[in-house]
Amino acid sequence: MELNTGLARPRDLECASDRLNLRLASGVSSSNPGLTIILSVASDKNDIRRLGFRSISTTAKPVVRRSRNAPQHVDNLLKAQSRRTVSSVGGQNIDTSVEQQIPVPPGPQYQEAPEHVWGRVLRPDRLYNYFTQSPIPSIRQRAAYIKQNAYCPHPHHQKTRVPASPSDAEARKTDASNLPPAHVHFECPDCGIPVYCSEEHWADDYENHLEICDTLRQINEDDHDLRSGRYFPEFNYPGPQIDEILVNMTNWDTFLYTREFEAINDERSMRQATRLLTYPLTVGSILHELSPYTIRNGGRLTVEGLKSLTALRYTLHPPRMGEGAGVAGLRLKSPPLQYVFGRSSIHLVFIGPESMANRDDEFPLPDRTPENPFGAVVEDRVSPQMKISTYVEYFHTLHEARHFYPYDPYFDCFMLYHPGLGHPASSHEWEATLPQLLETKCPVICTGYTDFDMQRDWKWVMEKCAGEVDLLMEPGENRFRSLRWDLNDLDPQDISCGNWGVWAFRGKRYEATHRDSIVESAA
């Protein structure tokens, strides 16, 4: 089964590990073309931890017996074996003056490394900092970027753009505003983020700022937590799921418990974990046979959606053929999402100009050859059951070249993370792609940053393709949305979370009607 991700625009995601790549998807039978879902999350932050000081420790010398006529080199060997070797787990406060010291290679004198190099930069009680005074250089750079590009939301300023939504701060500005636009400069003492051009405007508009101040402070602390240097146990993922334990996908709590994740008792750790897991689990919760989205009242799944998802679930959950743990020749499974679909093979396909974002170390791209006409980056050794392909190209270009033909509703699915289908700045990029997505007759799953963003995309698709599209799942809040809020650096008043809402559609299918039934109905 193959799930192709189109021109998705997920916001930059940073994590505190030295290298954390997450590419997840849903799969296809090894004998058929596959369903591909791909998500890439990468960060180049170094997580340097102190391992301890090297020291020499000794124990009481054991009694060593040797022959009176033994050679001298045997005597030296026995003496060496009576001493303990070098320990690298920290000093043990044992006097070693009587022992022979290990010679130190020539070089500069040892100096204690500063705390920000090897240990925690911030303690849990010191996560709150003004962005401009943060001990993290990247956050200080982010503050400078915000001050350079974001404008003051006070209604006395003139408009700088067309409001993107009714809740946009620009919508409060009127033609009667007489002050010219001004960049933000003043940092709120409660949230630590540059939000207004001056303290006077902040105080005058304080009542409106209170609506998002607590959320902005939470974003501030979460960003510092990611770079605090602490150990992140929430990023330790469990292994394969045994058949006797079913996964409960009702919500985050039931899923993490039934998948036997390490217990997450802190809300901040929960926000950090869900910020990553929301991408594979958003699509996994829809395609899984135990999906919480059903055709029942309030389940949001339509009749056409049940038809399409049933076909995909038949492929992702094939009937058992008698194999078991004792069968010879079994190979290891693939990580995270593959464990949910343990008996299927997965082919993940990234498509779009931004599909190589945060992967600069993999440039330059492969040459375009007759065997690889679009310069795809193919990773076919991730595991025996997972393959990842990346195309830095628009989908309509690949579709017109018939690169992925033929499409099969039993094996293929499209996933669009925050595509901005109806956004004024990006809708023109989807004009040529949308009809081709409908032509495949395969499910297309979309997410949105906010309810307004999701509804705007849904209305745009229904207006552009009226009569040629079937709604598979009604728009609504995603059960596996990110619990962590994100900040728009171009507008600090704009806060959202990854994959807040989800919905699905497909090109309209016309069922064949037998001639006998037509005659009977006419009679």
N, C-alpha and C positions, 0 to 999 in steps of 0.2 A: 504494500500500500504506500502511496507517495503523497506527501503533503508539501506543497510548494508555498513558500512565503513570498509575498509580493513586495512592493516598495514600502516596507514598514519603516516607521520612524520612532522606534523606542528611544527614550531619552538616555543620555549617558549614564551608565551605572558604574560606580566605583566601589571597590571593596578593598579591605585591608590586608588580604593575603598577598603573598609575593606574586602569585599568578593563579588566577581562578578563572578557568574557561568553562563555560556551561553551554553545551550544544546538545539540545534535546529534541526529539521528534517522535513520531509514531510510524509504524512500519508496515512491511509488505512481506508476503510469502516469498521464500527464496526462489520459487519457480515462476514468479510473476513480477511485472513492474510494480514498484512499491509506493506506499504513501509516505510522504516526506514532510517532516516538520523540523525546522531548524531554529535554534536560538543561540546567539553567541554573546557571551558576557566576558569581558576581559579587563584586566587592570594590570598596570605595570608597577604598582606600588611594591616596595621591598619591605618584607616583614622580617626584620633581623632580631633574633632572640639570643639572649645571653645563655651560653651553654655551661659556663662555670670556669673556674681557674684551674690550671694544671698545677699539681703539687705532688710531692713525694711523701708517701706514708710507709711506715715500717711496722713490722710485728716482731714478737720475740723470736730469736733465732732458734730454729729447730736443731736437735742433735743430729750431726752429720757424721756418719762413720765411713771410713775409707781404708783401704788396704795400706799398710805401711810402705809398700813398694809401688804405690800408684804414681803415675806420672804427674808432673806439676800442673799440666793443663787440665787434668781431671779434677785436681784440687780446686783450681780456680772456677771451674764450671759448677761444682757443688756449692761453693760459696755464693756464686751469683744466683743460684736457684733458691737459696735460703732467704733471699730478700724479696720483698714485694715489688711489683712493677709500678710504673707511673699511674696515678689516678687522675681522671679528668672530670670528676664529679664534684669538685670543690675541696677546699682545705679541710683536714681532719684534726687540726690543732695538736699534732704529735711532733715532738722534737726530733728532728732528723739530723742534728749536728754530728752524731756519731756515724752516720751513714755516708757513703760516697755519693756526692751530688751528681745529678745528670748534667752533662755539659750542655751549655746553651749556645746555639749557633751565634756567630757574630752578627750584630745588627743594632738598630736603634734601641734605646732603653725603653722598657715596657712602661706604658702610661695607661691609667684608667680611662676607659672609653666614656664619653659623655652619655648621660642617661637617654637622650633622645635617639642615640644610635642603636643601642642594644636592648633597651627595655621599653616600658610603657611611657608614652609621651604625656598622657593624661590619665588621671585617676577617675573612677566613676563619679566622684563628687565634684570634679572640676571640668566637666564636659561643656558647661556653658561658657562661651567666650564671645566677645564682640568679633565679628568677622574680620575687621581691619586689624585687630590686635590678637588674632589667633596664633597659637604657637605652630600651627600647621601652615607651611608656605603655600600649598595649593589653595587653601581656603582664603588666605590673604589675597592671592591672585584673583580668586573668584569675586571677592569684595570689590577689587579694583575694576573688574569687568562690569559688575552691576552698576557701580557709580558712573561708569563711562557710557552705558547704554540704556539704563532704566530711567524713566521720567517720574517726576513727583505726581501722585494721584490726587492732589488737592483740587477741589472743583474751581478754585480761582484761576487756575492755569488754563491756557487754551488747549484744544485737542491736538494730539500728535498723530492720531490714526483713527480709523473707523472702529467703533466698539465691536469686539468679537462675540459678545454675548450680553444679555441684559444685566448680568452681575458684574460685567467689566467695569473697572474704575473709570475708564474713559467715558462711559455712558453718563456719568454725573456731571461732566463738564458741558457747559452750554456755550452758545454763541456770545453770550454777554460776558464771558470770562475775559478779563483784560490783561492778565499777567502772561508773559511769554512762557513757553515750556522750559522747564529747568530739570536737570538731572538730580537724582537722589544723592544726598550727601549725609544727612543726619541718620545715625543708627539708634533705633529704639532701645532704651535701656532695659526693656523687658524681654525682647526677643533677640537683640544683638545683630539685626540685619538692617542694612541701609534701606529705608522705606520712604523718606520725605526729604525735600530739599533743605529744610531748615527746622529747627526746634519749634518755631512758632507755628508752622503749618502742621507739624506733628501734634502739638497740643490742641490746636483748633479742630483737627479732624480725629481726635483720639477715640471718640465713640465708635466711629466706623472701623478704626484700626483694631479695636478690641475684638472684633468678630473673627479675626485671623491671627491675633497676636500669640495666643497659646499654641496654635499649630505651627507658626513660624519658629517659636522657641523649640518646639519638638524637632523640627527639621534641623535647626542649629545643633542641637545636642546629638541627634542621630548622625549627622555628618562628622562631627568630632569623634563620635564613638567608633566609626569605621576606621579612623586614622589614629586611634588612641594607642595602638600597639598591643591591645589585649588579645588573648586567645579566644577564638570564636568556636565554641563547641556546637553552636547551632548549624554550622556548615559541615558537620560530620553526618553523612547520609548512610542509611542502612543498606544492607545487602539484598539479595533476592528474597521475594515474598513466597513463603511456602503455600501450597494449595489449600491447606486446611484453614488458613487465616484469610478471610476476605477483607478487602479494602473498603472502608466506609468513607464515601466521598460527600457526606452531608455538608461538612464545613472543614475549616482548617484543623480544629481540635480533633475531630474524629479521624481525619486522615492521618495526621501525625501520630496519633495513638495507635491506630491499626497497622500503620506501616512501621511501627516500632522505632520511631525517631527518638533520639535522646530527649528527655523531658526539658521543655523550654518554659521556665517559670517566670521569666522576666519579660515585660511588655516590649522593651527596647530590642531584646534579642529576637522576639517574635516578629517585630517589624523588619529587622534585618534579614531574617530567614525567608519571610514571605516575599520580600522584594525580589529575590532571585527565583524562588520556586513558582511564582505566579505565572511565568511564561510556559513552562512545560505542563503545569497542572491545569491551566485554563483550557487548553485543547484536550488534555487527557481526560478531564472530568466530563467533557462533552462526548468524546468518542467511546468511553469505557462502557461496558455492558451494565455496570452498576452506577451509571450516571445519575446525579440528583435531578437532572432536567428530564421530565417525563411529559406524556401527553395528558396526564390528569389535570384537573382544574388547578390552575396556579403553577403548573409545571413548565409553562412557557413553550413547550415543544408542540409544533403543529403536526397535522397529519402528513404533509409532505416531508417534514423534518424527520418523522418517524421512519418513513420509507428510506430516505437517504442514509440515516445513521444506522439503521438495521443492516444495510448492505455493508457498511464499513465495519460494524461490530462483528459481522460474520467472518470477515477476514482477520480482524485483530484477535478474535477469540476462536480459533479453529477447534473442531472436535478432537478429543484425545485419540491417539492411535496406539496406546498401550505402552508408550515409553515411560521410563521411570528413572529414579536416581541410580539404579544399578545397571543401567544399560551401558555397554561399553561404547566408547567413542564420543560421549557427550562433551561439549565444550563449554567454556565459561560464558556467562551472559553479559550483556552490556549494562552500563550503569543507568542512573535514576529512572527515567521514564520507561526504559526497556523492561525494568522489573515489573511494571504494572501490566505490560503486554508481553509476558514471558515467552509465549509460544509463537511470536511473530518476528519477522525481520523488518528493520526500519531503514528507510533511506531519507535522509534529511537534505533538503535543497534550499539554500539561501538564494534569493533572487532580488536584485535591485542595486542601484548605484551605491547605496549605503551598507551593503552586505559585508563589506570588509572593514567597517568602522572598528576602531580599537584593535586592529590586527596589523599594525604597521610593520611588525617584525617579519611578516610573511610576504612582503613586497620584495621584488617586483612580481607581477602576476605571470603565470605561465604563458609562453608564446602561443599564438593562435595557429594551429596546424590543422591539416585535414582530419586528423583523428580527434582533435579538440578545437573545433572551429570558434568557440566563444571564450577560450582561455579559462575554462573552469578550474577551480581549485578542488581537487578530488582527494578526500581522505577516506580510503577504503580499508584501513587497518585499525580503525577505532576499536572494533571487536568483530567477531564472526557474524554478529547479527545487526550491525549498524554501519551505515555508510553515510558520509557527509559530502555534499557537493555545493560549491559556492559560485554563483554567476554574478559578476559585476555588470549587469545588463538589465534593461527593462524587460518585463515579461512579454509585452506585445511584440518585441523584436524576436524573442525565442519562439513565440507562438506562430508568428508569420513564417518562420523558418521550419515549422513543424518539428521542433527539436524534441518535444515531449510526447508526440503522438505515438500511439493512440491513447486517449484518456479513458479511464475506466472508473465508473462511480463506486465499484467495489474496492478499488485500491487507491484512488487518488482523492486528495482533499487539499484545499487552500486555506492558509491561515494568515490573516492580515492584522498585525499588531499596530494599533493606533495609526491607521492609514491616512486619516484626514481626507476621506472621500469627498465630504461636503465643505471642507475648509476653503475659504476664498483664495488662499495662497497656494493650494495644492490640488484643487479639484480639476484644474485643466490637465494635470499630468495623468489623470485617470480616465480622461475622455476616450482615449483609444483602447485602454486596457479593459475597462469594464465590460463592453460587449463581448470581448474574447473570453473573459472569465465565465460569462453566462453561456457562451457557446459550448464549453466543455461539459455542461450539465453536472458538474461536480460540486459538492458543498463548499461554500466560502464562508469562513468564520471570521468575524471582525470584532475588535475591541475598541474601547474609547477611554480617554483620560477621565472624563467627567460625564455626567448624564446629558448635559447639553451637547458635548462633543459627539456622543454616541447617537443621540436623536438627530443631530444635524446630518450625520453620515447616512442614517437610515432614510430620512426624508429625501435626501439627494438621490439615492439609488432608486427609490420608489418613483420619483418624478422623472428621472432620466430614462428608466426602463419600464415604464408603466405597461402592464400587460405581458411582459416578457420575463418576469422574475417571480419566483415562488419564495415566500418567507418560510424558513425552516425553524427558526427559533425567535420568539419575540424579544425585542430589546429590553434589557433589565440589568440589575446589578449582578456582577460576577461573584459567585460564591467563593472563588479563589482569587479575588483581587488582592493587590498588594496592600498591606496594612500600614505601610510607610508612606508618608506624604512627600511630594517633591516640589521644588521651587523652580519657577521660571526665571532665569537670570535676566531676561529682558523685561520682566514685569514682576517684581516681588509680590504684587497683590494676587497673582495668578498661581494658585496652588492646586495640585492634582495628585492622583496616585495611579500607578501602573495598572492597566487592565481593569479599570473601575467597572465598566459595563461590557457586556458581550451579547452578540446576536449573530444570526446566520441566514444566508440566502443561497439561491441556486437558480440557474437558468430554467425557465418554465419547460416542463415536460408534458407532452400530450400522449395520453394512453391510447393504445390501439383499441378500436371498437369492432366487434364482429358484425358482419352484415345481418346475420339472423337476429341479433338483438335489436338492430335498427328497425327491421321490418316488424318485429313484435311490438316495439314501442309505438310505431306509427299506427298499428292496428288498434 
